[in-house]
Amino acid sequence: NQVKVELGPTGIKILIPGQTLFAPASAVVMGDMTVLIEDISNTVTELLDESSYKGYMIEVEGHTDDVPIRKDNKEFSSNWDLSAIRATGIVEILNINGIPKEKLKSIASADSKPILPNRDNEGNVIPNNRAQNRRIEININKYN
């Protein structure tokens, strides 16, 4: 019930909150959420492979909030790095579960595309907004 699915002009967007998928400052998908990504892969494979429509690309975007990665973090050098590794991890699960690699793209967005402001006009942190900005978006885009 935390996953949000939207239909747009270029296809389907599946938005998954970061805290649902990952522990803080981690790119390891939490165990029970791997099943969700596998289900998404299976559903996409069934729906698109059974149709005559083959013109699609799945773009997985990793997003972070505006909190910089700590300098002592040995795994990630920046939010760009964290968002890239997270997106790539989801792409790998989709691929392992049947989505052809030529139909997959991993995109790192770091904190460059917040859906809500991380701070108010006085510069105070808005924790709920930050939490919503940490996310994975799976975009199933049609082309041709």
Secondary structure, DSSP 8 states (H G I E B T S, - for coil): ---EEEEETTEEEEEEEHHHHB-TT--SB-HHHHHHHHHHHHHHHHHHHHSS---EEEEEEEE--S----TT-SS-SSHHHHHHHHHHHHHHHHHHTT--GGGEEEEEEETSS-SS-SB-TTS-B-HHHHHHHSEEEEEEEE--
